[in-house]
Amino acid sequence: MPNNPLKVIVVGGGPVGLTAAHALHLANIDFVVLERNDDVAVDVGASLVLGAQSMRVLQQLGLLDKLLSIGQKLFKNKSFTKEGTKFTDSTFIQITRE
């Protein structure tokens, strides 16, 4: 039986797909990213807000310092139900394109 190296298909070039691709790259695993758009960094006026769990993963991948250098901290975020009841207070970092 031939020794075929593992190859991974990542579906989608959004934040999760690109993070997975970066992790595969660091692990020296061959991969391909399939994205329906021509560009993965389309400027549509959106931002990316990361919570503590996401920031921990990005720190482990060696990406957090770069993101912190181009992002802005949100000191407090309050989340409400559709009825107007507050259900959480959180601290986040917001990543914006320069």
mmCIF file as gemmi writes it, N, C-alpha and C atoms, coordinates in Angstrom:
data_model
loop_
_atom_site.group_PDB
_atom_site.id
_atom_site.type_symbol
_atom_site.label_atom_id
_atom_site.label_alt_id
_atom_site.label_comp_id
_atom_site.label_asym_id
_atom_site.label_entity_id
_atom_site.label_seq_id
_atom_site.pdbx_PDB_ins_code
_atom_site.Cartn_x
_atom_site.Cartn_y
_atom_site.Cartn_z
_atom_site.occupancy
_atom_site.B_iso_or_equiv
_atom_site.pdbx_formal_charge
_atom_site.auth_seq_id
_atom_site.auth_asym_id
_atom_site.pdbx_PDB_model_num
ATOM 1 N N . MET Axp A 1 ? 0.847 -1.173 0 1 0 ? 1 A 1
ATOM 2 C CA . MET Axp A 1 ? 0 0 0 1 0 ? 1 A 1
ATOM 3 C C . MET Axp A 1 ? 0.893 1.236 0 1 0 ? 1 A 1
ATOM 4 N N . PRO Axp A 2 ? 0.697 2.169 -0.948 1 0 ? 2 A 1
ATOM 5 C CA . PRO Axp A 2 ? 1.547 3.357 -0.997 1 0 ? 2 A 1
ATOM 6 C C . PRO Axp A 2 ? 1.286 4.279 0.191 1 0 ? 2 A 1
ATOM 7 N N . ASN Axp A 3 ? 2.322 5.004 0.591 1 0 ? 3 A 1
ATOM 8 C CA . ASN Axp A 3 ? 2.215 5.938 1.703 1 0 ? 3 A 1
ATOM 9 C C . ASN Axp A 3 ? 1.748 7.289 1.173 1 0 ? 3 A 1
ATOM 10 N N . ASN Axp A 4 ? 0.431 7.525 1.179 1 0 ? 4 A 1
ATOM 11 C CA . ASN Axp A 4 ? -0.125 8.791 0.712 1 0 ? 4 A 1
ATOM 12 C C . ASN Axp A 4 ? -0.179 9.774 1.867 1 0 ? 4 A 1
ATOM 13 N N . PRO Axp A 5 ? 0.403 10.967 1.684 1 0 ? 5 A 1
ATOM 14 C CA . PRO Axp A 5 ? 0.335 11.958 2.766 1 0 ? 5 A 1
ATOM 15 C C . PRO Axp A 5 ? -1.086 12.468 2.938 1 0 ? 5 A 1
ATOM 16 N N . LEU Axp A 6 ? -1.394 12.845 4.153 1 0 ? 6 A 1
ATOM 17 C CA . LEU Axp A 6 ? -2.708 13.39 4.464 1 0 ? 6 A 1
ATOM 18 C C . LEU Axp A 6 ? -2.883 14.74 3.789 1 0 ? 6 A 1
ATOM 19 N N . LYS Axp A 7 ? -4.029 14.969 3.161 1 0 ? 7 A 1
ATOM 20 C CA . LYS Axp A 7 ? -4.371 16.251 2.58 1 0 ? 7 A 1
ATOM 21 C C . LYS Axp A 7 ? -5.767 16.617 3.065 1 0 ? 7 A 1
ATOM 22 N N . VAL Axp A 8 ? -5.915 17.862 3.49 1 0 ? 8 A 1
ATOM 23 C CA . VAL Axp A 8 ? -7.172 18.321 4.079 1 0 ? 8 A 1
ATOM 24 C C . VAL Axp A 8 ? -7.804 19.353 3.159 1 0 ? 8 A 1
ATOM 25 N N . ILE Axp A 9 ? -9.123 19.288 3.036 1 0 ? 9 A 1
ATOM 26 C CA . ILE Axp A 9 ? -9.877 20.304 2.309 1 0 ? 9 A 1
ATOM 27 C C . ILE Axp A 9 ? -10.571 21.179 3.346 1 0 ? 9 A 1
ATOM 28 N N . VAL Axp A 10 ? -10.261 22.474 3.329 1 0 ? 10 A 1
ATOM 29 C CA . VAL Axp A 10 ? -10.907 23.447 4.212 1 0 ? 10 A 1
ATOM 30 C C . VAL Axp A 10 ? -11.971 24.154 3.381 1 0 ? 10 A 1
ATOM 31 N N . VAL Axp A 11 ? -13.208 24.045 3.812 1 0 ? 11 A 1
ATOM 32 C CA . VAL Axp A 11 ? -14.314 24.651 3.065 1 0 ? 11 A 1
ATOM 33 C C . VAL Axp A 11 ? -14.622 26.003 3.687 1 0 ? 11 A 1
ATOM 34 N N . GLY Axp A 12 ? -14.319 27.061 2.944 1 0 ? 12 A 1
ATOM 35 C CA . GLY Axp A 12 ? -14.598 28.421 3.388 1 0 ? 12 A 1
ATOM 36 C C . GLY Axp A 12 ? -13.355 29.149 3.852 1 0 ? 12 A 1
ATOM 37 N N . GLY Axp A 13 ? -13.19 30.369 3.348 1 0 ? 13 A 1
ATOM 38 C CA . GLY Axp A 13 ? -12.045 31.188 3.706 1 0 ? 13 A 1
ATOM 39 C C . GLY Axp A 13 ? -12.394 32.288 4.688 1 0 ? 13 A 1
ATOM 40 N N . GLY Axp A 14 ? -13.342 32.024 5.571 1 0 ? 14 A 1
ATOM 41 C CA . GLY Axp A 14 ? -13.677 32.981 6.622 1 0 ? 14 A 1
ATOM 42 C C . GLY Axp A 14 ? -12.71 32.836 7.791 1 0 ? 14 A 1
ATOM 43 N N . PRO Axp A 15 ? -13.001 33.484 8.909 1 0 ? 15 A 1
ATOM 44 C CA . PRO Axp A 15 ? -12.092 33.425 10.056 1 0 ? 15 A 1
ATOM 45 C C . PRO Axp A 15 ? -11.778 32.008 10.534 1 0 ? 15 A 1
ATOM 46 N N . VAL Axp A 16 ? -12.784 31.142 10.591 1 0 ? 16 A 1
ATOM 47 C CA . VAL Axp A 16 ? -12.554 29.775 11.068 1 0 ? 16 A 1
ATOM 48 C C . VAL Axp A 16 ? -11.751 28.967 10.05 1 0 ? 16 A 1
ATOM 49 N N . GLY Axp A 17 ? -12.106 29.07 8.776 1 0 ? 17 A 1
ATOM 50 C CA . GLY Axp A 17 ? -11.387 28.334 7.74 1 0 ? 17 A 1
ATOM 51 C C . GLY Axp A 17 ? -9.936 28.758 7.639 1 0 ? 17 A 1
ATOM 52 N N . LEU Axp A 18 ? -9.684 30.062 7.702 1 0 ? 18 A 1
ATOM 53 C CA . LEU Axp A 18 ? -8.303 30.541 7.616 1 0 ? 18 A 1
ATOM 54 C C . LEU Axp A 18 ? -7.504 30.183 8.858 1 0 ? 18 A 1
ATOM 55 N N . THR Axp A 19 ? -8.144 30.162 10.027 1 0 ? 19 A 1
ATOM 56 C CA . THR Axp A 19 ? -7.457 29.719 11.241 1 0 ? 19 A 1
ATOM 57 C C . THR Axp A 19 ? -7.108 28.239 11.143 1 0 ? 19 A 1
ATOM 58 N N . ALA Axp A 20 ? -8.039 27.442 10.62 1 0 ? 20 A 1
ATOM 59 C CA . ALA Axp A 20 ? -7.763 26.013 10.423 1 0 ? 20 A 1
ATOM 60 C C . ALA Axp A 20 ? -6.614 25.82 9.433 1 0 ? 20 A 1
ATOM 61 N N . ALA Axp A 21 ? -6.619 26.592 8.347 1 0 ? 21 A 1
ATOM 62 C CA . ALA Axp A 21 ? -5.542 26.493 7.359 1 0 ? 21 A 1
ATOM 63 C C . ALA Axp A 21 ? -4.197 26.856 7.975 1 0 ? 21 A 1
ATOM 64 N N . HIS Axp A 22 ? -4.178 27.88 8.812 1 0 ? 22 A 1
ATOM 65 C CA . HIS Axp A 22 ? -2.925 28.273 9.474 1 0 ? 22 A 1
ATOM 66 C C . HIS Axp A 22 ? -2.434 27.166 10.403 1 0 ? 22 A 1
ATOM 67 N N . ALA Axp A 23 ? -3.35 26.557 11.159 1 0 ? 23 A 1
ATOM 68 C CA . ALA Axp A 23 ? -2.968 25.462 12.054 1 0 ? 23 A 1
ATOM 69 C C . ALA Axp A 23 ? -2.427 24.271 11.258 1 0 ? 23 A 1
ATOM 70 N N . LEU Axp A 24 ? -3.057 23.965 10.132 1 0 ? 24 A 1
ATOM 71 C CA . LEU Axp A 24 ? -2.564 22.877 9.276 1 0 ? 24 A 1
ATOM 72 C C . LEU Axp A 24 ? -1.182 23.201 8.727 1 0 ? 24 A 1
ATOM 73 N N . HIS Axp A 25 ? -0.97 24.458 8.335 1 0 ? 25 A 1
ATOM 74 C CA . HIS Axp A 25 ? 0.336 24.892 7.845 1 0 ? 25 A 1
ATOM 75 C C . HIS Axp A 25 ? 1.406 24.695 8.923 1 0 ? 25 A 1
ATOM 76 N N . LEU Axp A 26 ? 1.09 25.106 10.165 1 0 ? 26 A 1
ATOM 77 C CA . LEU Axp A 26 ? 2.047 24.944 11.262 1 0 ? 26 A 1
ATOM 78 C C . LEU Axp A 26 ? 2.352 23.479 11.546 1 0 ? 26 A 1
ATOM 79 N N . ALA Axp A 27 ? 1.388 22.598 11.276 1 0 ? 27 A 1
ATOM 80 C CA . ALA Axp A 27 ? 1.569 21.162 11.506 1 0 ? 27 A 1
ATOM 81 C C . ALA Axp A 27 ? 2.159 20.45 10.29 1 0 ? 27 A 1
ATOM 82 N N . ASN Axp A 28 ? 2.511 21.215 9.241 1 0 ? 28 A 1
ATOM 83 C CA . ASN Axp A 28 ? 3.061 20.647 8.002 1 0 ? 28 A 1
ATOM 84 C C . ASN Axp A 28 ? 2.124 19.63 7.36 1 0 ? 28 A 1
ATOM 85 N N . ILE Axp A 29 ? 0.828 19.924 7.412 1 0 ? 29 A 1
ATOM 86 C CA . ILE Axp A 29 ? -0.173 19.081 6.768 1 0 ? 29 A 1
ATOM 87 C C . ILE Axp A 29 ? -0.632 19.789 5.5 1 0 ? 29 A 1
ATOM 88 N N . ASP Axp A 30 ? -0.616 19.079 4.387 1 0 ? 30 A 1
ATOM 89 C CA . ASP Axp A 30 ? -1.012 19.653 3.105 1 0 ? 30 A 1
ATOM 90 C C . ASP Axp A 30 ? -2.513 19.932 3.11 1 0 ? 30 A 1
ATOM 91 N N . PHE Axp A 31 ? -2.894 21.078 2.585 1 0 ? 31 A 1
ATOM 92 C CA . PHE Axp A 31 ? -4.306 21.458 2.592 1 0 ? 31 A 1
ATOM 93 C C . PHE Axp A 31 ? -4.613 22.344 1.391 1 0 ? 31 A 1
ATOM 94 N N . VAL Axp A 32 ? -5.901 22.481 1.126 1 0 ? 32 A 1
ATOM 95 C CA . VAL Axp A 32 ? -6.392 23.424 0.128 1 0 ? 32 A 1
ATOM 96 C C . VAL Axp A 32 ? -7.621 24.1 0.732 1 0 ? 32 A 1
ATOM 97 N N . VAL Axp A 33 ? -7.735 25.417 0.525 1 0 ? 33 A 1
ATOM 98 C CA . VAL Axp A 33 ? -8.895 26.169 1.003 1 0 ? 33 A 1
ATOM 99 C C . VAL Axp A 33 ? -9.818 26.422 -0.186 1 0 ? 33 A 1
ATOM 100 N N . LEU Axp A 34 ? -11.072 26.009 -0.06 1 0 ? 34 A 1
ATOM 101 C CA . LEU Axp A 34 ? -12.069 26.269 -1.095 1 0 ? 34 A 1
ATOM 102 C C . LEU Axp A 34 ? -12.926 27.442 -0.647 1 0 ? 34 A 1
ATOM 103 N N . GLU Axp A 35 ? -12.938 28.507 -1.441 1 0 ? 35 A 1
ATOM 104 C CA . GLU Axp A 35 ? -13.7 29.714 -1.121 1 0 ? 35 A 1
ATOM 105 C C . GLU Axp A 35 ? -14.461 30.148 -2.357 1 0 ? 35 A 1
ATOM 106 N N . ARG Axp A 36 ? -15.73 30.441 -2.202 1 0 ? 36 A 1
ATOM 107 C CA . ARG Axp A 36 ? -16.542 30.809 -3.365 1 0 ? 36 A 1
ATOM 108 C C . ARG Axp A 36 ? -16.271 32.224 -3.86 1 0 ? 36 A 1
ATOM 109 N N . ASN Axp A 37 ? -15.764 33.104 -3.01 1 0 ? 37 A 1
ATOM 110 C CA . ASN Axp A 37 ? -15.461 34.475 -3.407 1 0 ? 37 A 1
ATOM 111 C C . ASN Axp A 37 ? -14.042 34.575 -3.964 1 0 ? 37 A 1
ATOM 112 N N . ASP Axp A 38 ? -13.815 35.6 -4.759 1 0 ? 38 A 1
ATOM 113 C CA . ASP Axp A 38 ? -12.482 35.813 -5.335 1 0 ? 38 A 1
ATOM 114 C C . ASP Axp A 38 ? -11.476 36.299 -4.304 1 0 ? 38 A 1
ATOM 115 N N . ASP Axp A 39 ? -11.941 36.939 -3.238 1 0 ? 39 A 1
ATOM 116 C CA . ASP Axp A 39 ? -11.066 37.537 -2.233 1 0 ? 39 A 1
ATOM 117 C C . ASP Axp A 39 ? -11.598 37.183 -0.85 1 0 ? 39 A 1
ATOM 118 N N . VAL Axp A 40 ? -10.723 36.781 0.056 1 0 ? 40 A 1
ATOM 119 C CA . VAL Axp A 40 ? -11.171 36.438 1.406 1 0 ? 40 A 1
ATOM 120 C C . VAL Axp A 40 ? -11.207 37.652 2.327 1 0 ? 40 A 1
ATOM 121 N N . ALA Axp A 41 ? -10.661 38.763 1.895 1 0 ? 41 A 1
ATOM 122 C CA . ALA Axp A 41 ? -10.635 39.982 2.718 1 0 ? 41 A 1
ATOM 123 C C . ALA Axp A 41 ? -11.45 41.078 2.057 1 0 ? 41 A 1
ATOM 124 N N . VAL Axp A 42 ? -12.715 40.8 1.807 1 0 ? 42 A 1
ATOM 125 C CA . VAL Axp A 42 ? -13.591 41.768 1.177 1 0 ? 42 A 1
ATOM 126 C C . VAL Axp A 42 ? -13.974 42.828 2.212 1 0 ? 42 A 1
ATOM 127 N N . ASP Axp A 43 ? -13.756 44.09 1.88 1 0 ? 43 A 1
ATOM 128 C CA . ASP Axp A 43 ? -14.08 45.182 2.792 1 0 ? 43 A 1
ATOM 129 C C . ASP Axp A 43 ? -15.552 45.53 2.641 1 0 ? 43 A 1
ATOM 130 N N . VAL Axp A 44 ? -16.362 45.033 3.571 1 0 ? 44 A 1
ATOM 131 C CA . VAL Axp A 44 ? -17.794 45.289 3.532 1 0 ? 44 A 1
ATOM 132 C C . VAL Axp A 44 ? -18.248 46.06 4.766 1 0 ? 44 A 1
ATOM 133 N N . GLY Axp A 45 ? -17.293 46.658 5.464 1 0 ? 45 A 1
ATOM 134 C CA . GLY Axp A 45 ? -17.629 47.455 6.626 1 0 ? 45 A 1
ATOM 135 C C . GLY Axp A 45 ? -17.895 46.643 7.876 1 0 ? 45 A 1
ATOM 136 N N . ALA Axp A 46 ? -17.5 45.401 7.886 1 0 ? 46 A 1
ATOM 137 C CA . ALA Axp A 46 ? -17.73 44.542 9.043 1 0 ? 46 A 1
ATOM 138 C C . ALA Axp A 46 ? -16.501 44.528 9.949 1 0 ? 46 A 1
ATOM 139 N N . SER Axp A 47 ? -16.685 44.019 11.133 1 0 ? 47 A 1
ATOM 140 C CA . SER Axp A 47 ? -15.568 43.846 12.054 1 0 ? 47 A 1
ATOM 141 C C . SER Axp A 47 ? -15.648 42.447 12.643 1 0 ? 47 A 1
ATOM 142 N N . LEU Axp A 48 ? -14.601 42.069 13.321 1 0 ? 48 A 1
ATOM 143 C CA . LEU Axp A 48 ? -14.518 40.753 13.948 1 0 ? 48 A 1
ATOM 144 C C . LEU Axp A 48 ? -14.329 40.975 15.435 1 0 ? 48 A 1
ATOM 145 N N . VAL Axp A 49 ? -15.196 40.42 16.24 1 0 ? 49 A 1
ATOM 146 C CA . VAL Axp A 49 ? -15.093 40.541 17.689 1 0 ? 49 A 1
ATOM 147 C C . VAL Axp A 49 ? -14.722 39.179 18.238 1 0 ? 49 A 1
ATOM 148 N N . LEU Axp A 50 ? -13.645 39.144 19.029 1 0 ? 50 A 1
ATOM 149 C CA . LEU Axp A 50 ? -13.141 37.884 19.571 1 0 ? 50 A 1
ATOM 150 C C . LEU Axp A 50 ? -13.308 37.84 21.083 1 0 ? 50 A 1
ATOM 151 N N . GLY Axp A 51 ? -13.803 36.717 21.571 1 0 ? 51 A 1
ATOM 152 C CA . GLY Axp A 51 ? -13.893 36.485 23.004 1 0 ? 51 A 1
ATOM 153 C C . GLY Axp A 51 ? -12.633 35.811 23.517 1 0 ? 51 A 1
ATOM 154 N N . ALA Axp A 52 ? -12.593 35.571 24.807 1 0 ? 52 A 1
ATOM 155 C CA . ALA Axp A 52 ? -11.404 35.017 25.451 1 0 ? 52 A 1
ATOM 156 C C . ALA Axp A 52 ? -10.99 33.663 24.869 1 0 ? 52 A 1
ATOM 157 N N . GLN Axp A 53 ? -11.953 32.794 24.566 1 0 ? 53 A 1
ATOM 158 C CA . GLN Axp A 53 ? -11.616 31.466 24.04 1 0 ? 53 A 1
ATOM 159 C C . GLN Axp A 53 ? -10.942 31.577 22.683 1 0 ? 53 A 1
ATOM 160 N N . SER Axp A 54 ? -11.453 32.448 21.827 1 0 ? 54 A 1
ATOM 161 C CA . SER Axp A 54 ? -10.855 32.635 20.502 1 0 ? 54 A 1
ATOM 162 C C . SER Axp A 54 ? -9.47 33.25 20.61 1 0 ? 54 A 1
ATOM 163 N N . MET Axp A 55 ? -9.316 34.215 21.509 1 0 ? 55 A 1
ATOM 164 C CA . MET Axp A 55 ? -8.01 34.846 21.683 1 0 ? 55 A 1
ATOM 165 C C . MET Axp A 55 ? -6.98 33.843 22.199 1 0 ? 55 A 1
ATOM 166 N N . ARG Axp A 56 ? -7.409 32.905 23.033 1 0 ? 56 A 1
ATOM 167 C CA . ARG Axp A 56 ? -6.494 31.871 23.539 1 0 ? 56 A 1
ATOM 168 C C . ARG Axp A 56 ? -5.979 30.996 22.391 1 0 ? 56 A 1
ATOM 169 N N . VAL Axp A 57 ? -6.868 30.609 21.478 1 0 ? 57 A 1
ATOM 170 C CA . VAL Axp A 57 ? -6.458 29.803 20.32 1 0 ? 57 A 1
ATOM 171 C C . VAL Axp A 57 ? -5.504 30.591 19.431 1 0 ? 57 A 1
ATOM 172 N N . LEU Axp A 58 ? -5.827 31.855 19.165 1 0 ? 58 A 1
ATOM 173 C CA . LEU Axp A 58 ? -4.963 32.676 18.32 1 0 ? 58 A 1
ATOM 174 C C . LEU Axp A 58 ? -3.605 32.904 18.962 1 0 ? 58 A 1
ATOM 175 N N . GLN Axp A 59 ? -3.561 32.997 20.281 1 0 ? 59 A 1
ATOM 176 C CA . GLN Axp A 59 ? -2.271 33.119 20.976 1 0 ? 59 A 1
ATOM 177 C C . GLN Axp A 59 ? -1.452 31.845 20.808 1 0 ? 59 A 1
ATOM 178 N N . GLN Axp A 60 ? -2.1 30.691 20.907 1 0 ? 60 A 1
ATOM 179 C CA . GLN Axp A 60 ? -1.408 29.412 20.726 1 0 ? 60 A 1
ATOM 180 C C . GLN Axp A 60 ? -0.884 29.245 19.304 1 0 ? 60 A 1
ATOM 181 N N . LEU Axp A 61 ? -1.546 29.873 18.333 1 0 ? 61 A 1
ATOM 182 C CA . LEU Axp A 61 ? -1.115 29.799 16.938 1 0 ? 61 A 1
ATOM 183 C C . LEU Axp A 61 ? -0.107 30.895 16.582 1 0 ? 61 A 1
ATOM 184 N N . GLY Axp A 62 ? 0.233 31.757 17.546 1 0 ? 62 A 1
ATOM 185 C CA . GLY Axp A 62 ? 1.202 32.809 17.302 1 0 ? 62 A 1
ATOM 186 C C . GLY Axp A 62 ? 0.641 34.007 16.547 1 0 ? 62 A 1
ATOM 187 N N . LEU Axp A 63 ? -0.68 34.186 16.567 1 0 ? 63 A 1
ATOM 188 C CA . LEU Axp A 63 ? -1.323 35.258 15.804 1 0 ? 63 A 1
ATOM 189 C C . LEU Axp A 63 ? -1.84 36.405 16.66 1 0 ? 63 A 1
ATOM 190 N N . LEU Axp A 64 ? -1.943 36.218 17.958 1 0 ? 64 A 1
ATOM 191 C CA . LEU Axp A 64 ? -2.612 37.202 18.797 1 0 ? 64 A 1
ATOM 192 C C . LEU Axp A 64 ? -1.882 38.537 18.846 1 0 ? 64 A 1
ATOM 193 N N . ASP Axp A 65 ? -0.565 38.543 18.959 1 0 ? 65 A 1
ATOM 194 C CA . ASP Axp A 65 ? 0.164 39.811 19.047 1 0 ? 65 A 1
ATOM 195 C C . ASP Axp A 65 ? -0.077 40.69 17.83 1 0 ? 65 A 1
ATOM 196 N N . LYS Axp A 66 ? -0.095 40.104 16.635 1 0 ? 66 A 1
ATOM 197 C CA . LYS Axp A 66 ? -0.361 40.873 15.421 1 0 ? 66 A 1
ATOM 198 C C . LYS Axp A 66 ? -1.785 41.434 15.439 1 0 ? 66 A 1
ATOM 199 N N . LEU Axp A 67 ? -2.747 40.609 15.85 1 0 ? 67 A 1
ATOM 200 C CA . LEU Axp A 67 ? -4.122 41.077 15.905 1 0 ? 67 A 1
ATOM 201 C C . LEU Axp A 67 ? -4.297 42.187 16.935 1 0 ? 67 A 1
ATOM 202 N N . LEU Axp A 68 ? -3.617 42.065 18.078 1 0 ? 68 A 1
ATOM 203 C CA . LEU Axp A 68 ? -3.695 43.119 19.091 1 0 ? 68 A 1
ATOM 204 C C . LEU Axp A 68 ? -3.106 44.426 18.578 1 0 ? 68 A 1
ATOM 205 N N . SER Axp A 69 ? -2.086 44.337 17.719 1 0 ? 69 A 1
ATOM 206 C CA . SER Axp A 69 ? -1.449 45.552 17.218 1 0 ? 69 A 1
ATOM 207 C C . SER Axp A 69 ? -2.318 46.304 16.204 1 0 ? 69 A 1
ATOM 208 N N . ILE Axp A 70 ? -3.286 45.628 15.582 1 0 ? 70 A 1
ATOM 209 C CA . ILE Axp A 70 ? -4.151 46.302 14.604 1 0 ? 70 A 1
ATOM 210 C C . ILE Axp A 70 ? -5.585 46.436 15.099 1 0 ? 70 A 1
ATOM 211 N N . GLY Axp A 71 ? -5.875 45.915 16.282 1 0 ? 71 A 1
ATOM 212 C CA . GLY Axp A 71 ? -7.24 45.933 16.784 1 0 ? 71 A 1
ATOM 213 C C . GLY Axp A 71 ? -7.466 46.99 17.838 1 0 ? 71 A 1
ATOM 214 N N . GLN Axp A 72 ? -8.661 47.007 18.324 1 0 ? 72 A 1
ATOM 215 C CA . GLN Axp A 72 ? -9.067 47.917 19.385 1 0 ? 72 A 1
ATOM 216 C C . GLN Axp A 72 ? -9.754 47.103 20.469 1 0 ? 72 A 1
ATOM 217 N N . LYS Axp A 73 ? -9.493 47.451 21.718 1 0 ? 73 A 1
ATOM 218 C CA . LYS Axp A 73 ? -10.152 46.749 22.807 1 0 ? 73 A 1
ATOM 219 C C . LYS Axp A 73 ? -11.53 47.338 23.05 1 0 ? 73 A 1
ATOM 220 N N . LEU Axp A 74 ? -12.478 46.463 23.228 1 0 ? 74 A 1
ATOM 221 C CA . LEU Axp A 74 ? -13.803 46.859 23.697 1 0 ? 74 A 1
ATOM 222 C C . LEU Axp A 74 ? -13.804 46.561 25.189 1 0 ? 74 A 1
ATOM 223 N N . PHE Axp A 75 ? -13.894 47.571 25.978 1 0 ? 75 A 1
ATOM 224 C CA . PHE Axp A 75 ? -13.755 47.369 27.416 1 0 ? 75 A 1
ATOM 225 C C . PHE Axp A 75 ? -14.934 46.633 28.026 1 0 ? 75 A 1
ATOM 226 N N . LYS Axp A 76 ? -16.104 46.847 27.497 1 0 ? 76 A 1
ATOM 227 C CA . LYS Axp A 76 ? -17.269 46.191 28.058 1 0 ? 76 A 1
ATOM 228 C C . LYS Axp A 76 ? -18.316 45.99 26.981 1 0 ? 76 A 1
ATOM 229 N N . ASN Axp A 77 ? -18.915 44.844 26.971 1 0 ? 77 A 1
ATOM 230 C CA . ASN Axp A 77 ? -20.006 44.544 26.05 1 0 ? 77 A 1
ATOM 231 C C . ASN Axp A 77 ? -21.155 43.999 26.877 1 0 ? 77 A 1
ATOM 232 N N . LYS Axp A 78 ? -22.33 44.553 26.681 1 0 ? 78 A 1
ATOM 233 C CA . LYS Axp A 78 ? -23.516 44.058 27.373 1 0 ? 78 A 1
ATOM 234 C C . LYS Axp A 78 ? -24.426 43.412 26.347 1 0 ? 78 A 1
ATOM 235 N N . SER Axp A 79 ? -24.876 42.213 26.63 1 0 ? 79 A 1
ATOM 236 C CA . SER Axp A 79 ? -25.76 41.49 25.725 1 0 ? 79 A 1
ATOM 237 C C . SER Axp A 79 ? -27.145 41.401 26.341 1 0 ? 79 A 1
ATOM 238 N N . PHE Axp A 80 ? -28.169 41.567 25.469 1 0 ? 80 A 1
ATOM 239 C CA . PHE Axp A 80 ? -29.544 41.576 25.926 1 0 ? 80 A 1
ATOM 240 C C . PHE Axp A 80 ? -30.368 40.574 25.126 1 0 ? 80 A 1
ATOM 241 N N . THR Axp A 81 ? -31.385 40.04 25.751 1 0 ? 81 A 1
ATOM 242 C CA . THR Axp A 81 ? -32.347 39.211 25.038 1 0 ? 81 A 1
ATOM 243 C C . THR Axp A 81 ? -33.234 40.113 24.193 1 0 ? 81 A 1
ATOM 244 N N . LYS Axp A 82 ? -34.03 39.531 23.316 1 0 ? 82 A 1
ATOM 245 C CA . LYS Axp A 82 ? -34.91 40.351 22.481 1 0 ? 82 A 1
ATOM 246 C C . LYS Axp A 82 ? -35.986 41.054 23.323 1 0 ? 82 A 1
ATOM 247 N N . GLU Axp A 83 ? -36.207 40.571 24.541 1 0 ? 83 A 1
ATOM 248 C CA . GLU Axp A 83 ? -37.158 41.23 25.428 1 0 ? 83 A 1
ATOM 249 C C . GLU Axp A 83 ? -36.521 42.382 26.196 1 0 ? 83 A 1
ATOM 250 N N . GLY Axp A 84 ? -35.214 42.564 26.064 1 0 ? 84 A 1
ATOM 251 C CA . GLY Axp A 84 ? -34.523 43.668 26.721 1 0 ? 84 A 1
ATOM 252 C C . GLY Axp A 84 ? -33.879 43.327 28.046 1 0 ? 84 A 1
ATOM 253 N N . THR Axp A 85 ? -33.861 42.047 28.407 1 0 ? 85 A 1
ATOM 254 C CA . THR Axp A 85 ? -33.233 41.631 29.647 1 0 ? 85 A 1
ATOM 255 C C . THR Axp A 85 ? -31.74 41.399 29.422 1 0 ? 85 A 1
ATOM 256 N N . LYS Axp A 86 ? -30.902 42.008 30.259 1 0 ? 86 A 1
ATOM 257 C CA . LYS Axp A 86 ? -29.465 41.806 30.14 1 0 ? 86 A 1
ATOM 258 C C . LYS Axp A 86 ? -29.117 40.394 30.604 1 0 ? 86 A 1
ATOM 259 N N . PHE Axp A 87 ? -28.32 39.655 29.774 1 0 ? 87 A 1
ATOM 260 C CA . PHE Axp A 87 ? -27.942 38.313 30.187 1 0 ? 87 A 1
ATOM 261 C C . PHE Axp A 87 ? -26.444 38.123 30.329 1 0 ? 87 A 1
ATOM 262 N N . THR Axp A 88 ? -25.62 39.09 29.94 1 0 ? 88 A 1
ATOM 263 C CA . THR Axp A 88 ? -24.18 38.932 30.144 1 0 ? 88 A 1
ATOM 264 C C . THR Axp A 88 ? -23.45 40.258 30.002 1 0 ? 88 A 1
ATOM 265 N N . ASP Axp A 89 ? -22.354 40.374 30.712 1 0 ? 89 A 1
ATOM 266 C CA . ASP Axp A 89 ? -21.378 41.444 30.55 1 0 ? 89 A 1
ATOM 267 C C . ASP Axp A 89 ? -20.074 40.758 30.167 1 0 ? 89 A 1
ATOM 268 N N . SER Axp A 90 ? -19.41 41.231 29.126 1 0 ? 90 A 1
ATOM 269 C CA . SER Axp A 90 ? -18.19 40.584 28.654 1 0 ? 90 A 1
ATOM 270 C C . SER Axp A 90 ? -17.17 41.631 28.246 1 0 ? 90 A 1
ATOM 271 N N . THR Axp A 91 ? -15.913 41.245 28.259 1 0 ? 91 A 1
ATOM 272 C CA . THR Axp A 91 ? -14.838 42.07 27.735 1 0 ? 91 A 1
ATOM 273 C C . THR Axp A 91 ? -14.282 41.378 26.51 1 0 ? 91 A 1
ATOM 274 N N . PHE Axp A 92 ? -14.095 42.124 25.425 1 0 ? 92 A 1
ATOM 275 C CA . PHE Axp A 92 ? -13.66 41.57 24.149 1 0 ? 92 A 1
ATOM 276 C C . PHE Axp A 92 ? -12.569 42.436 23.552 1 0 ? 92 A 1
ATOM 277 N N . ILE Axp A 93 ? -11.997 41.956 22.462 1 0 ? 93 A 1
ATOM 278 C CA . ILE Axp A 93 ? -11.145 42.776 21.597 1 0 ? 93 A 1
ATOM 279 C C . ILE Axp A 93 ? -11.779 42.768 20.221 1 0 ? 93 A 1
ATOM 280 N N . GLN Axp A 94 ? -11.793 43.921 19.582 1 0 ? 94 A 1
ATOM 281 C CA . GLN Axp A 94 ? -12.361 44.04 18.249 1 0 ? 94 A 1
ATOM 282 C C . GLN Axp A 94 ? -11.218 44.219 17.253 1 0 ? 94 A 1
ATOM 283 N N . ILE Axp A 95 ? -11.215 43.424 16.198 1 0 ? 95 A 1
ATOM 284 C CA . ILE Axp A 95 ? -10.188 43.492 15.172 1 0 ? 95 A 1
ATOM 285 C C . ILE Axp A 95 ? -10.773 44.236 13.976 1 0 ? 95 A 1
ATOM 286 N N . THR Axp A 96 ? -10.109 45.28 13.538 1 0 ? 96 A 1
ATOM 287 C CA . THR Axp A 96 ? -10.582 46.048 12.395 1 0 ? 96 A 1
ATOM 288 C C . THR Axp A 96 ? -9.484 46.134 11.353 1 0 ? 96 A 1
ATOM 289 N N . ARG Axp A 97 ? -9.869 46.27 10.091 1 0 ? 97 A 1
ATOM 290 C CA . ARG Axp A 97 ? -8.892 46.436 9.007 1 0 ? 97 A 1
ATOM 291 C C . ARG Axp A 97 ? -8.388 47.857 8.993 1 0 ? 97 A 1
ATOM 292 N N . GLU Axp A 98 ? -7.101 48.019 8.716 1 0 ? 98 A 1
ATOM 293 C CA . GLU Axp A 98 ? -6.51 49.355 8.63 1 0 ? 98 A 1
ATOM 294 C C . GLU Axp A 98 ? -6.802 49.984 7.3 1 0 ? 98 A 1
